[in-house]
Amino acid sequence: MSDTTETKKPTIVDKVTDAISKPAKPKMEDLKAEWEKVRHTADTLEGHKFITVSSVPIKDLYTPEDMADIDFETEIGYPGFTPYTRGVHPSMYRRRLWTRRQFSGMGTPEQTNERYHFLLNQGQMGLSVAFDLPTLMGYDSDHARSKGEVGVCGVAVDSLKDMETIFKGIDLGEISTSMTINAPAAIILAFYIVVAEKKGIKPDQLRGTLQNDILKEYIAQKEWIYPPAPSMKLIADTIEFGTREMPLWNTISISGYHIREAGSTAVQELAYTLADGFAYVEAGLARGLDVDEFAPRLSFFFNSHLDFFEEIAKYRAARKIWARHMKEKYGAKDPKSYLMRFHTQTAGVSLTAQQPENNIPRVTWQAMAAALGGTQSLHTNSMDETLALPSEKAALIALRTQQLVAYESGITNTIDPLAGSYFVESLTKQTEDEAEKIFEEIERRGGVLAAIEQGYFQRELAKSAYTYQRAVEKGERVVVGVNKFVMDNAEIEIPLLKIDESVEREQIESLRQLKQARDNDKVQRTLGELKEAAERDDNLMPYFMECARVYATMGEIVDVLRDIYGEYEEPPTI
């Protein structure tokens, strides 16, 4: 027999009784008040100041109140969709991990080639070329100003011959190559294209990135050759050439890394870098290119400093700002133009010569911050880089650090795992708002080039660097092994890579032999054609490639343009 009992509807008396027996859920403000009664007074940890590396004050607790004005749909969203806070790809690392690069290059081209083969055999996924100081400044190894610097901080590249040696036995059609060079970047790119050409690989097959960011040189790193206007012309040449001939290549990597290394705060790094990026967009537009033709191939390069959460917030804010400005200010319509793709390098300035093994854990959490911030490729510094170029063992540890983070930490299991954190979302919004204020100040000064000429960036960086250094010296900011937990008479026991003086002699002799063996009449004729093209204001990339093919040297090519453009001298900024 079936049960025909009807369910009795609750009466008003039942509802009141139920409410009395089940106390109401405490309100948020009541919970906060209870916590306030029992929490300890803030700032009691050995006099520790609760601020970020950039001296931004941090509250003792973040709650939903700090996200009250942050709308999920418009401010956070989904990865791969506007506003791109959570990443530029819908699946992020669940589909593909970031590219693991190690910044390498030392001594002779032969030594660099050997190191590249070692790293590739150990699981490195892309190459990143470090050049020596003479190459960065456009001098050949036999120039008087090159003495004592050849091969010391990177590899010496005097001509196409050196590039051929560096990439011997490496398939440039398969590998992705990043090259960190700025003032003579267009010439180095020409060398690389011709090396590939000789291997039967066309420009449209090449994948990689050229740093080519001259604005940050005037702001921070100081490795310039020509004045700003002709330097910007050369960058526009590479953007135009890359757009037409190299669809897989990033012809410029807009770099905040060196701005941060020069002493900026996280917000300054973000704002100055994006301001430079907007200037390059405007240069491309002035060349007659449609923004959607070239913007998808612009990339960025950021620092990953010590403050774990500040760095993550910086990357998330950067993506939001770039997407918004590209759409609203520059009229981009292709969603690919909205995507800020960036490489990250852990903070070289954070490494200490004292107790250098401490640099391994420092680099580990910096790498984790970059990954949690959504980087597309990553370089982890070696523990000995504050003392010398990385030894083979130190470079391997740095690479293994990336692999450990990628495969063992668990942070790649889900996409953007820190989204929704009251602290991270609040800090992201704060970083974004402060960067917009800096953009307004730059615009008020007439734009990036005008601000450089006024010394604005240089003065602001000096102030920030001074503030940080004073805090370290006064013990207000702890640096383990430097101003706290110091070991007296501690000896450095790690092996260091030393660049032998014979490297310079060998490179100069190789250059001498090249100049004897090449067709010098062709060299002079080709350099003359370059000079005429520069005077006509032509795009110089095809002429650089012709110079490369006849083995004209870096110094010879640069000198042609020095005669036309002149050299830059920085005005006093005090």
C-alpha positions in Angstrom: 0.0 0.0 0.0 1.4 3.3 -1.0 2.1 6.1 1.4 -0.4 8.9 0.8 0.7 11.2 3.7 1.0 14.8 2.4 3.9 17.0 3.3 2.8 19.6 5.8 3.6 23.2 4.8 5.4 25.1 7.6 3.3 27.7 9.4 4.5 31.1 10.5 4.9 29.7 14.0 7.2 27.0 12.6 9.3 29.5 10.8 9.7 31.7 13.9 10.6 28.7 16.0 13.2 27.6 13.5 14.8 31.0 13.4 15.1 31.1 17.1 16.7 27.6 17.3 19.2 28.5 14.4 21.1 31.7 15.2 21.6 34.1 12.3 24.9 33.9 10.5 27.3 36.6 11.8 27.7 39.6 9.6 31.1 40.5 8.1 31.5 43.6 10.2 30.8 41.6 13.3 33.4 39.0 12.5 35.9 41.8 11.8 35.1 43.4 15.1 35.7 40.2 17.0 39.1 39.7 15.2 40.1 43.3 15.9 39.7 42.5 19.7 42.1 39.6 19.7 44.7 40.4 17.0 48.1 41.5 18.0 49.3 45.1 17.4 50.7 45.5 13.9 54.4 46.0 13.1 55.7 44.0 16.1 57.9 41.6 14.3 61.4 42.7 15.4 60.6 46.2 14.2 59.9 44.9 10.7 58.2 47.3 8.3 55.4 45.6 6.4 56.0 47.1 3.0 56.8 45.7 -0.4 60.2 45.9 -2.0 58.9 49.0 -3.7 58.0 50.5 -0.2 54.3 50.1 -0.8 52.6 49.7 2.7 50.8 46.4 3.1 47.7 46.1 5.3 47.7 43.4 8.0 44.7 41.7 6.6 42.8 41.7 3.3 39.1 40.8 3.1 36.2 41.0 0.7 36.0 44.7 1.5 39.2 45.2 -0.5 37.5 43.7 -3.6 34.2 45.6 -3.2 34.9 47.7 -6.3 36.5 44.9 -8.3 34.1 43.4 -10.7 34.9 39.8 -11.8 33.7 40.2 -15.4 35.4 43.5 -16.2 38.5 43.4 -13.9 39.4 39.7 -13.6 37.6 37.6 -16.2 38.8 34.4 -17.8 42.2 33.6 -19.2 42.5 34.3 -22.9 39.8 36.9 -22.8 39.5 40.6 -22.0 40.8 42.0 -19.7 43.5 39.3 -19.9 44.3 39.7 -16.2 44.5 35.9 -15.8 46.7 35.2 -18.9 46.9 35.6 -22.6 46.0 32.0 -23.4 42.8 30.1 -22.4 44.6 27.0 -21.2 47.9 28.6 -20.1 50.4 26.0 -18.7 47.9 23.1 -18.8 48.5 23.1 -22.6 52.0 24.3 -22.8 54.7 25.3 -20.3 56.6 28.5 -20.6 59.8 28.4 -22.7 62.8 27.8 -20.6 65.7 30.0 -21.7 69.1 30.5 -20.1 71.0 33.8 -20.9 74.2 32.4 -22.4 77.2 33.7 -24.3 80.8 34.0 -23.3 84.3 34.4 -24.6 84.7 33.3 -28.2 82.0 32.1 -30.5 83.3 28.6 -30.2 82.9 28.6 -26.4 79.4 29.9 -26.7 78.4 27.3 -29.3 79.7 24.6 -26.9 77.6 26.0 -24.0 74.5 26.1 -26.2 74.8 22.5 -27.2 75.3 21.6 -23.5 72.1 23.5 -22.5 70.0 22.1 -25.3 71.1 18.6 -24.4 69.9 19.3 -20.8 66.4 20.2 -21.8 66.6 24.0 -22.6 63.9 24.9 -25.1 65.3 28.2 -26.5 68.5 30.1 -26.8 69.2 33.5 -25.3 72.4 35.3 -26.5 74.5 37.6 -24.3 76.9 39.8 -26.2 80.1 41.4 -24.8 80.3 45.1 -24.2 82.1 46.1 -27.4 79.5 44.3 -29.5 76.7 46.1 -27.5 78.4 49.4 -28.2 79.1 48.7 -31.9 82.9 48.3 -31.6 85.0 45.6 -33.2 87.2 43.5 -30.9 90.4 45.2 -32.3 89.1 48.7 -31.4 91.1 50.6 -28.7 87.9 51.0 -26.6 87.4 47.2 -26.6 90.6 46.4 -24.8 90.0 44.3 -21.7 86.3 43.7 -22.5 86.3 41.2 -25.4 84.3 38.2 -24.5 84.0 39.2 -20.8 80.3 39.7 -20.2 79.1 37.8 -23.3 80.2 36.6 -26.7 82.1 38.8 -29.1 80.5 39.2 -32.5 82.5 41.1 -35.1 81.0 39.7 -38.2 78.8 37.1 -39.9 81.7 34.7 -39.4 81.2 34.8 -35.6 77.4 34.2 -35.9 78.0 31.3 -38.1 80.3 29.7 -35.5 77.9 30.5 -32.6 75.0 28.6 -34.3 77.0 25.8 -35.8 75.1 22.5 -35.6 71.9 24.2 -34.4 68.7 24.1 -36.5 67.5 27.7 -36.6 64.3 26.6 -38.2 63.4 24.6 -35.1 64.9 26.6 -32.2 63.7 30.0 -30.9 66.4 32.5 -30.3 66.4 35.6 -28.1 69.1 38.2 -28.6 69.8 40.9 -26.0 71.2 43.9 -27.9 69.9 47.3 -28.6 71.8 50.1 -30.3 73.2 47.8 -33.1 70.3 45.4 -32.9 69.3 45.8 -36.5 72.8 44.8 -37.6 72.8 41.7 -35.4 69.4 40.7 -36.8 70.8 41.0 -40.3 73.7 38.7 -39.3 71.2 36.1 -37.9 69.0 36.2 -41.0 72.0 35.6 -43.3 73.3 32.8 -41.1 69.9 31.1 -41.5 69.9 31.9 -45.2 73.1 30.0 -45.6 71.4 27.0 -43.9 68.5 27.2 -46.4 66.1 28.7 -43.9 64.0 31.7 -45.0 63.3 34.7 -42.8 59.6 33.8 -42.5 60.6 30.5 -40.8 62.7 32.1 -38.0 61.3 32.3 -34.5 62.7 34.4 -31.7 63.0 37.9 -30.3 65.3 40.9 -30.7 65.4 43.2 -27.7 66.0 46.3 -29.8 64.6 48.6 -27.1 66.6 51.8 -27.4 64.3 54.0 -25.2 65.1 52.0 -22.1 68.8 52.5 -22.9 68.4 56.3 -22.6 66.3 55.7 -19.4 68.3 53.1 -17.6 71.1 51.0 -19.1 73.0 53.6 -21.1 74.2 51.4 -23.9 73.4 53.8 -26.8 75.3 54.9 -29.9 73.2 57.4 -31.9 70.8 60.2 -30.7 67.2 59.2 -30.0 65.6 60.3 -33.3 67.8 58.2 -35.7 67.8 55.3 -33.2 64.0 55.3 -33.3 64.2 55.3 -37.1 66.3 52.1 -37.0 63.7 50.5 -34.8 60.9 51.5 -37.1 63.0 49.9 -39.9 63.1 46.6 -38.1 59.4 46.7 -37.2 58.5 47.4 -40.8 60.9 44.7 -42.1 59.7 42.1 -39.6 56.1 42.8 -40.4 56.7 42.2 -44.1 59.3 39.4 -44.0 59.4 37.7 -40.5 55.8 37.0 -39.3 57.1 34.6 -36.5 59.7 37.0 -35.2 59.4 39.6 -32.4 61.4 42.5 -33.7 61.3 44.3 -30.4 61.2 43.2 -26.8 60.1 46.2 -24.7 62.2 45.8 -21.6 61.4 46.7 -18.1 64.1 44.4 -16.8 66.9 46.9 -17.0 64.7 49.7 -15.7 64.2 47.6 -12.6 67.8 46.7 -12.3 68.6 50.4 -12.3 66.6 50.9 -9.2 63.0 51.5 -10.1 60.0 50.4 -8.1 57.6 47.7 -9.5 55.1 50.4 -10.6 57.8 52.5 -12.3 59.1 49.4 -14.1 55.6 48.6 -15.3 54.7 52.2 -16.3 57.9 53.2 -18.0 58.0 49.9 -19.9 54.5 50.3 -21.2 55.0 54.0 -22.0 58.0 52.9 -24.2 55.8 50.3 -25.8 53.2 52.9 -26.7 56.0 55.0 -28.2 57.0 52.1 -30.4 53.4 51.6 -31.5 53.2 55.3 -32.5 56.5 54.8 -34.5 55.0 51.9 -36.4 51.9 53.9 -37.1 54.0 56.8 -38.3 55.7 54.4 -40.7 52.3 53.8 -42.3 51.7 50.4 -40.8 48.2 49.4 -39.5 48.4 48.7 -35.8 47.1 45.2 -36.3 49.8 44.4 -38.8 52.6 44.7 -36.2 51.3 44.9 -32.7 50.8 41.1 -32.4 54.6 40.7 -32.8 55.5 43.1 -30.0 56.7 41.4 -26.9 57.9 42.5 -23.4 60.6 41.6 -21.0 60.1 42.0 -17.2 62.1 41.6 -14.1 61.0 39.2 -11.3 62.2 40.8 -8.1 62.1 39.7 -4.5 58.5 40.6 -3.4 56.5 37.6 -4.5 53.0 39.0 -4.5 54.0 42.5 -5.8 55.6 40.9 -8.9 52.5 38.7 -9.6 50.3 41.8 -9.3 52.6 43.7 -11.6 52.3 41.2 -14.4 48.5 40.9 -14.1 48.1 44.7 -14.1 50.4 45.0 -17.2 48.2 42.7 -19.3 45.1 44.7 -18.4 46.7 48.1 -19.2 48.2 47.0 -22.5 44.9 45.4 -23.7 42.9 48.5 -22.8 45.2 51.0 -24.4 45.6 49.0 -27.6 41.9 48.8 -28.0 40.8 52.2 -26.8 43.7 54.5 -27.6 45.2 52.9 -30.7 42.1 51.4 -32.3 43.4 47.8 -32.6 40.7 45.4 -33.7 42.6 42.1 -33.8 42.4 40.5 -30.4 46.0 39.3 -31.0 47.0 43.0 -30.7 45.6 43.1 -27.2 47.8 40.3 -25.9 50.8 41.2 -23.8 53.3 38.3 -24.2 56.4 38.6 -22.1 59.6 37.0 -21.1 60.8 37.2 -17.5 64.2 37.1 -16.0 64.9 36.8 -12.3 66.4 39.8 -10.6 70.1 40.0 -11.1 70.3 43.0 -8.8 68.9 40.8 -5.9 71.8 38.4 -6.1 74.4 38.7 -3.4 78.1 38.0 -3.5 78.0 37.2 0.2 76.8 33.6 0.7 76.1 33.1 -3.0 74.3 29.8 -2.4 71.4 31.9 -0.9 70.8 33.0 -4.5 69.3 29.6 -5.3 66.2 29.9 -3.1 65.9 33.6 -4.1 65.8 32.7 -7.7 63.3 29.8 -7.0 60.5 32.0 -5.6 61.2 34.7 -8.2 60.7 32.0 -10.9 57.5 30.9 -9.2 56.2 34.5 -9.1 56.9 34.8 -12.9 55.0 31.5 -13.5 52.1 32.5 -11.3 52.1 35.8 -13.1 51.7 34.1 -16.5 55.0 34.6 -18.2 55.6 33.1 -21.7 59.3 32.4 -21.2 61.7 32.5 -18.3 65.4 32.9 -17.5 66.6 31.9 -14.1 69.8 33.6 -12.9 72.7 31.4 -11.8 73.9 31.7 -8.2 77.3 33.0 -9.3 76.2 35.7 -11.7 77.0 38.5 -9.3 80.6 37.4 -9.4 81.2 36.1 -12.9 79.6 34.6 -16.0 77.7 31.4 -14.9 79.8 28.3 -14.5 78.4 25.2 -16.2 77.3 23.7 -12.9 75.6 27.0 -11.8 73.8 27.3 -15.1 72.6 23.7 -14.8 71.2 24.4 -11.3 69.4 27.4 -12.6 67.9 25.4 -15.4 66.9 22.6 -13.0 65.2 25.2 -10.8 62.8 26.0 -13.7 62.2 22.4 -14.3 61.5 21.8 -10.6 59.0 24.6 -10.5 57.3 23.4 -13.7 57.0 19.7 -12.9 57.1 19.4 -9.1 55.7 22.5 -7.4 52.1 21.9 -8.5 51.6 25.6 -9.5 50.9 24.6 -13.1 48.0 22.3 -12.2 45.4 25.0 -12.5 45.2 28.3 -14.4 46.0 31.5 -12.4 45.6 29.9 -9.0 45.9 33.2 -7.1 42.9 34.8 -8.8 40.3 35.9 -6.3 42.8 36.4 -3.6 41.7 39.5 -1.7 45.4 40.6 -1.4 46.5 39.9 -5.0 43.4 41.4 -6.6 43.6 44.5 -4.5 47.3 44.9 -5.2 46.8 44.4 -8.9 44.2 47.1 -9.0 46.4 49.5 -6.9 49.4 48.8 -9.3 47.3 49.5 -12.3 45.9 52.8 -10.9 49.4 54.0 -9.9 50.8 53.2 -13.4 48.0 55.3 -15.0 49.1 58.3 -13.0 52.6 57.9 -14.3 51.3 57.8 -17.9 49.5 61.1 -17.3 52.8 62.6 -16.0 54.7 61.4 -19.1 52.0 62.8 -21.4 52.1 66.1 -19.5 55.8 66.3 -20.2 55.3 65.8 -23.9 55.8 62.1 -24.3 58.7 59.6 -23.7 61.3 61.3 -25.8 60.7 64.7 -24.3 60.7 63.2 -20.8 64.1 61.5 -21.6 65.5 64.9 -22.7 64.2 66.5 -19.5 65.9 63.8 -17.4 62.6 62.9 -15.8 63.1 59.1 -15.9 66.7 59.3 -14.8 65.9 61.4 -11.8 63.0 59.2 -10.7 65.1 56.1 -10.9 67.9 57.7 -8.9 65.4 58.6 -6.1 64.0 55.1 -6.0 67.4 53.4 -6.0 68.6 55.8 -3.2 65.6 55.1 -1.1 66.1 51.3 -1.4 69.9 51.4 -0.7 69.5 53.7 2.3 66.9 51.2 3.8 69.4 48.4 3.3 72.3 50.3 4.9 70.2 51.3 7.9 69.0 47.8 8.4 65.4 48.7 7.7 65.3 46.2 4.9 66.8 42.8 5.6 69.2 41.2 3.0 70.1 37.8 4.4 73.9 37.4 4.5 74.5 41.1 3.8 73.1 43.1 6.7 71.6 40.2 8.8 72.7 36.6 9.5 76.2 37.6 8.3 79.0 35.1 8.4 82.4 36.7 9.3 85.3 35.7 7.1 83.1 33.5 5.0 85.0 32.3 1.9 83.4 31.8 -1.5 83.7 28.1 -2.2 81.8 27.9 -5.5 83.9 27.5 -8.7 83.8 30.6 -10.9 84.1 30.9 -14.6 87.1 33.0 -15.6 87.5 34.4 -19.1 91.1 34.0 -20.0 93.0 36.9 -21.6 93.7 34.6 -24.5 90.1 35.0 -25.6 90.8 38.6 -26.7 93.9 37.7 -28.6 92.2 34.8 -30.4 89.2 37.0 -31.3 91.4 39.8 -32.7 93.5 37.3 -34.7 90.3 35.8 -36.1 89.2 39.3 -37.1 92.5 40.0 -38.8 92.3 36.8 -40.8 88.8 37.6 -41.9 89.7 41.0 -43.2 92.6 39.5 -45.2 90.5 36.7 -46.7 87.3 38.6 -47.7 86.8 40.6 -50.8 87.5 44.1 -49.5 86.5 45.8 -52.7 83.0 44.3 -52.3 83.0 45.4 -48.6 83.8 49.0 -49.5 81.2 49.1 -52.3 78.5 47.6 -50.0 79.3 50.1 -47.2 79.1 52.9 -49.7 75.6 51.7 -50.7 74.6 51.6 -47.1 75.7 55.2 -46.7 73.7 56.4 -49.6 70.6 54.5 -48.4 71.0 56.1 -44.9 71.2 59.6 -46.5 68.1 58.9 -48.5 66.4 57.7 -45.3 65.6 54.2 -46.8 64.8 51.2 -44.7 68.3 49.9 -43.9 67.6 46.3 -43.1 68.2 45.0 -46.7 71.5 47.0 -46.8 72.6 45.6 -43.4 72.0 42.1 -44.9 74.1 42.9 -47.9 76.9 44.1 -45.7 76.7 40.9 -43.7 76.9 38.7 -46.8 80.3 40.2 -47.8 81.5 40.0 -44.2 81.6 43.7 -43.3 82.2 44.0 -39.6 79.9 45.4 -37.0 82.3 48.3 -36.4 82.5 49.1 -40.0 78.8 49.2 -40.4 78.2 51.2 -37.2 80.9 53.7 -38.2 79.0 54.5 -41.5 76.0 55.5 -39.5 78.0 57.3 -36.8 79.3 59.6 -39.6 75.7 60.4 -40.6 73.7 60.3 -37.3 76.4 61.4 -34.9 76.8 60.0 -31.3 74.5 60.7 -28.3 75.7 62.5 -25.2 73.4 62.4 -22.2 72.6 65.9 -20.9 73.1 66.5 -17.1 70.0 65.6 -15.1 70.8 67.2 -11.8 
